[in-house]
Amino acid sequence: MGRVYTDPARLRGELGTPVVAVGDVVTRHLTDAGARPDLAVVDWVTERERLPAADRPGIEGYDGRIDVANPAAVLTGDLLAAIGEGIERDGTTVIVVDGEEDLVTLPALVAAPTDASVVYGQPGEGMVHVPVDDAASGRARDLLGRMDGDHDRLWELLDVEPGE
């Protein structure tokens, strides 16, 4: 969906505002490069393996924290609401997921404003940077619309219009 970066310092120069980081390793790399995400979504797991405490991104210093449960291959209402809330909040927010955050990129692309940056990890490749524009948001909407579930509720929780 976007350009792959292996150098967080180089990626830092390309980021829009706000920055949404999906994943523990991405969050750690951006933070270590001095680009603390405005919204970080972590689950303490990478490539299906639990991260040792020493490898986890530091989440101290965020202005807000939201804890949610979200099973694998699902986007719960609580997680969707947390994404919308985290993007809308002033200051920085970390969402700590008990379960899995792998699908968060799609709703983040829909909920984030134009010119934001959504960054997610691509195992074995690097960090994928998706600048939010109508095309990226539209692709994410299309993919979300193909998933099972209550789409009206999805758009409501993300605080977006179904046809935007």
MOHU-V278862 format. One record per backbone hydrogen bond with DSSP energy under -1.0 kcal/mol. NH is the residue of the N-H (numbers start at 1). CO is the residue of the C=O. E is the energy in kcal/mol with one decimal. If there is no record, write none. Layout:
# MOHU-V278862
nh=NH co=CO e=E
nh=NH co=CO e=E
This chain:
# MOHU-V278862
nh=3 co=129 e=-1.3
nh=5 co=127 e=-3.1
nh=11 co=7 e=-2.2
nh=12 co=8 e=-2.3
nh=14 co=11 e=-2.3
nh=17 co=115 e=-1.1
nh=20 co=117 e=-3.2
nh=21 co=39 e=-3.0
nh=22 co=119 e=-3.1
nh=23 co=41 e=-3.1
nh=27 co=23 e=-2.0
nh=28 co=24 e=-2.5
nh=29 co=25 e=-2.8
nh=30 co=26 e=-2.7
nh=31 co=27 e=-2.4
nh=32 co=28 e=-2.8
nh=33 co=29 e=-1.5
nh=34 co=31 e=-1.8
nh=35 co=30 e=-3.0
nh=38 co=19 e=-1.3
nh=39 co=19 e=-2.2
nh=40 co=93 e=-2.2
nh=41 co=21 e=-2.4
nh=42 co=95 e=-2.6
nh=46 co=49 e=-2.8
nh=49 co=46 e=-2.0
nh=51 co=44 e=-3.1
nh=55 co=52 e=-1.9
nh=62 co=59 e=-1.2
nh=64 co=92 e=-1.4
nh=66 co=94 e=-2.5
nh=68 co=96 e=-2.1
nh=70 co=98 e=-2.1
nh=74 co=71 e=-1.2
nh=80 co=76 e=-2.5
nh=81 co=77 e=-2.7
nh=82 co=78 e=-2.1
nh=83 co=79 e=-2.3
nh=84 co=80 e=-2.2
nh=85 co=81 e=-2.7
nh=86 co=82 e=-3.0
nh=87 co=83 e=-2.2
nh=88 co=84 e=-1.9
nh=89 co=85 e=-1.9
nh=93 co=38 e=-2.4
nh=94 co=64 e=-2.1
nh=95 co=40 e=-3.3
nh=96 co=66 e=-2.6
nh=97 co=42 e=-3.3
nh=98 co=68 e=-3.2
nh=99 co=97 e=-1.0
nh=100 co=70 e=-3.1
nh=104 co=101 e=-1.8
nh=108 co=104 e=-2.2
nh=109 co=105 e=-2.2
nh=110 co=106 e=-1.3
nh=111 co=107 e=-2.6
nh=112 co=108 e=-2.4
nh=115 co=132 e=-2.9
nh=116 co=113 e=-2.0
nh=117 co=18 e=-2.6
nh=118 co=130 e=-2.2
nh=119 co=20 e=-3.0
nh=120 co=128 e=-2.0
nh=122 co=126 e=-3.1
nh=125 co=122 e=-2.7
nh=126 co=122 e=-2.1
nh=127 co=5 e=-3.3
nh=128 co=120 e=-3.6
nh=129 co=3 e=-2.9
nh=130 co=118 e=-3.0
nh=132 co=116 e=-2.9
nh=137 co=133 e=-2.6
nh=138 co=134 e=-2.4
nh=139 co=135 e=-2.3
nh=140 co=136 e=-2.1
nh=141 co=137 e=-2.6
nh=142 co=138 e=-2.4
nh=143 co=139 e=-2.3
nh=144 co=140 e=-2.8
nh=145 co=141 e=-2.6
nh=147 co=144 e=-1.2
nh=151 co=149 e=-1.1
nh=154 co=150 e=-2.0
nh=155 co=151 e=-2.4
nh=156 co=152 e=-2.0
nh=157 co=153 e=-2.9
nh=158 co=154 e=-1.8
nh=159 co=156 e=-1.0
nh=160 co=155 e=-2.4
nh=164 co=161 e=-1.4
